[in-house]
Amino acid sequence: MHRHFLIYKPYRMLSQFMTNDRHQKNKRFLGELYDFPENAMAVGRLDEQSEGLLLITTDGQLSHHINKSGKVDKEYTALVDGLITDKAITQLQNGVTISINGSTYDTKPCQVQKPHQTPDLPETKQKIRDERHGPTSWVNVTLSEGKFRQVRKMTGVVGFPTLRLARVRIGPYNIDSLKNQEVIEISDQEIRSLLFYDY
């Protein structure tokens, strides 16, 4: 029976369990949060500077289903530099051109909107400049894809660099009241039924 976990990955933690890179030996890894099974893997990594919902599973086919099928969307909330405009939101919704591994990539159309209220995220150790250095605003982006640092690249291309980024939802799962670094195990039966996954 496969095992699955929802976690709130904190800022400045890598979405992996170990490394052979000597330059990363002093980094923080997921294994410090919980005694995960030996064959556990992160589904759709968050970069070191990003935080939020991360799914850990022992089921490689489930990981592929979430990452590659295009049937499981992921929602992010981003604090951006400046007051994001309706024009920028429309550009993001229609797709923009970003760079992936040195090549240009056109992002797929996606859902983008301003939240009605400030997102209720856990306290962070990330140092974010305050309003004295210019206004900031929040924007929610929902993707069916997930390229490396995609949301950051997208907001940067339209002129509103991301200052803080959190993934708040993966398919039917959201952070709700999940605390920073908290780990919750979910049943194999539940995740299969909610994600319509029958492998």
C-alpha positions as CSV (number, residue, x, y, z in Angstrom):
1,M,0.0,0.0,0.0
2,H,1.4,3.4,-1.0
3,R,1.7,6.2,1.5
4,H,1.0,9.9,0.9
5,F,1.7,13.0,2.9
6,L,0.7,16.7,2.7
7,I,3.3,19.1,4.1
8,Y,3.8,22.9,4.3
9,K,7.3,23.3,2.9
10,P,8.9,26.3,4.6
11,Y,11.0,29.0,2.9
12,R,14.7,28.0,2.4
13,M,14.1,24.3,2.3
14,L,14.9,22.1,-0.7
15,S,12.1,19.9,-2.1
16,Q,14.3,16.8,-1.8
17,F,15.5,14.4,0.8
18,M,19.3,14.3,0.1
19,T,22.0,15.6,-2.3
20,N,25.3,14.5,-3.7
21,D,26.2,18.1,-4.4
22,R,28.8,19.2,-1.9
23,H,27.7,22.8,-2.3
24,Q,24.3,21.9,-0.8
25,K,25.4,19.9,2.2
26,N,24.4,22.7,4.6
27,K,20.9,23.1,3.0
28,R,17.7,22.0,4.7
29,F,16.0,18.9,3.4
30,L,12.5,17.4,3.7
31,G,13.7,14.6,5.9
32,E,14.1,16.9,8.9
33,L,10.3,17.4,9.0
34,Y,9.2,13.7,9.3
35,D,10.3,10.1,9.2
36,F,9.2,9.6,5.6
37,P,9.3,6.1,4.0
38,E,12.5,5.2,2.2
39,N,11.1,5.5,-1.3
40,A,9.1,8.7,-0.8
41,M,9.4,11.5,-3.4
42,A,8.2,15.0,-3.7
43,V,5.5,15.6,-6.3
44,G,6.2,18.8,-8.3
45,R,9.0,20.5,-6.4
46,L,8.9,24.0,-5.0
47,D,12.1,25.9,-5.4
48,E,14.1,26.8,-2.3
49,Q,12.8,30.3,-2.0
50,S,9.1,29.3,-2.4
51,E,6.9,27.8,0.3
52,G,3.5,26.1,0.7
53,L,1.7,22.9,-0.1
54,L,3.8,19.9,-1.2
55,L,2.7,16.3,-1.7
56,I,5.0,13.5,-0.8
57,T,4.2,10.0,-2.1
58,T,5.7,6.6,-2.6
59,D,3.7,6.1,-5.8
60,G,5.7,7.2,-8.9
61,Q,2.7,6.7,-11.2
62,L,0.6,9.1,-9.0
63,S,3.4,11.6,-9.2
64,H,3.4,11.4,-13.0
65,H,-0.4,11.7,-13.1
66,I,-0.3,14.9,-11.1
67,N,2.7,16.5,-12.9
68,K,2.1,15.4,-16.5
69,S,-1.6,14.7,-17.1
70,G,-2.7,18.3,-17.1
71,K,-5.8,17.2,-15.1
72,V,-4.6,18.3,-11.7
73,D,-4.2,22.1,-11.3
74,K,-2.0,23.9,-8.8
75,E,-2.8,27.3,-7.3
76,Y,-0.2,29.8,-6.2
77,T,-0.4,33.1,-4.4
78,A,2.3,35.6,-5.0
79,L,3.2,38.9,-3.4
80,V,4.5,41.0,-6.2
81,D,6.5,44.3,-6.4
82,G,4.0,47.0,-7.4
83,L,0.3,47.2,-7.8
84,I,-0.5,44.6,-10.4
85,T,-2.6,46.0,-13.3
86,D,-5.5,44.5,-15.1
87,K,-3.4,44.6,-18.3
88,A,-0.7,42.4,-16.6
89,I,-3.4,40.0,-15.3
90,T,-4.8,39.6,-18.8
91,Q,-1.3,39.0,-20.3
92,L,-0.7,36.3,-17.7
93,Q,-4.1,34.7,-18.3
94,N,-3.5,34.5,-22.1
95,G,0.0,33.1,-21.7
96,V,3.4,34.8,-21.8
97,T,6.9,33.9,-23.2
98,I,9.4,32.8,-20.6
99,S,12.8,31.2,-20.7
100,I,13.2,27.5,-19.7
101,N,16.7,26.0,-19.8
102,G,17.9,28.7,-22.2
103,S,15.0,28.2,-24.7
104,T,11.8,30.3,-25.0
105,Y,8.5,28.7,-23.8
106,D,5.0,30.0,-24.2
107,T,3.0,29.4,-21.0
108,K,-0.5,27.9,-21.4
109,P,-3.6,30.0,-20.7
110,C,-4.3,30.0,-17.0
111,Q,-6.5,31.5,-14.3
112,V,-5.2,34.7,-12.7
113,Q,-7.0,37.0,-10.3
114,K,-6.5,39.4,-7.4
115,P,-7.5,37.8,-4.1
116,H,-10.4,39.5,-2.2
117,Q,-8.3,39.7,0.9
118,T,-4.6,39.2,2.0
119,P,-3.8,35.5,2.0
120,D,-3.6,33.9,5.5
121,L,-0.1,32.4,5.3
122,P,2.0,31.2,8.2
123,E,4.7,33.5,9.6
124,T,7.9,33.3,7.5
125,K,11.6,33.9,8.2
126,Q,11.9,35.4,4.7
127,K,12.8,39.1,4.9
128,I,10.4,41.0,2.6
129,R,10.7,44.7,2.1
130,D,7.9,46.8,3.6
131,E,5.6,49.3,1.9
132,R,8.0,52.2,2.6
133,H,10.0,51.0,-0.4
134,G,7.0,51.1,-2.7
135,P,3.6,49.3,-2.9
136,T,3.1,45.6,-3.2
137,S,0.1,43.5,-4.1
138,W,-1.1,39.8,-4.2
139,V,-2.1,37.8,-7.2
140,N,-3.4,34.2,-7.4
141,V,-2.2,32.0,-10.3
142,T,-3.7,28.6,-11.1
143,L,-1.7,26.4,-13.5
144,S,-2.2,23.0,-15.2
145,E,1.5,22.9,-15.9
146,G,4.5,23.4,-13.7
147,K,7.8,24.5,-15.2
148,F,10.8,25.5,-13.0
149,R,10.1,28.8,-11.3
150,Q,7.3,29.4,-13.7
151,V,5.1,31.8,-11.6
152,R,8.2,33.9,-10.7
153,K,9.2,34.1,-14.4
154,M,5.7,34.9,-15.5
155,T,5.1,37.8,-13.1
156,G,8.6,39.1,-13.9
157,V,7.9,39.1,-17.6
158,V,4.9,41.4,-17.1
159,G,6.8,43.8,-14.9
160,F,5.8,42.7,-11.4
161,P,8.6,40.6,-9.8
162,T,7.6,38.1,-7.2
163,L,8.7,38.9,-3.6
164,R,7.0,35.9,-1.8
165,L,5.5,32.8,-3.4
166,A,3.4,30.1,-1.8
167,R,1.6,27.1,-3.4
168,V,-1.9,27.0,-1.7
169,R,-3.6,24.2,-3.6
170,I,-2.9,21.0,-5.5
171,G,-6.1,19.6,-7.0
172,P,-8.6,19.1,-4.2
173,Y,-6.1,19.7,-1.5
174,N,-5.3,23.2,-0.1
175,I,-3.3,24.5,2.8
176,D,-6.4,25.3,4.9
177,S,-5.0,25.7,8.4
178,L,-1.8,23.7,7.7
179,K,1.0,25.2,9.8
180,N,4.5,25.9,8.7
181,Q,6.5,22.6,8.5
182,E,3.4,20.6,9.4
183,V,3.0,17.1,7.9
184,I,-0.3,15.2,7.5
185,E,-0.6,11.7,6.2
186,I,-3.6,11.0,3.9
187,S,-4.9,7.6,2.9
188,D,-4.3,5.8,-0.4
189,Q,-8.0,5.3,-0.9
190,E,-8.8,9.0,-0.3
191,I,-6.2,10.4,-2.7
192,R,-7.2,7.9,-5.4
193,S,-10.9,8.9,-5.1
194,L,-10.3,12.7,-5.0
195,L,-7.9,12.7,-7.9
196,F,-9.8,10.2,-10.0
197,Y,-6.7,8.1,-10.0
198,D,-7.2,4.3,-10.6
199,Y,-3.7,2.9,-11.2
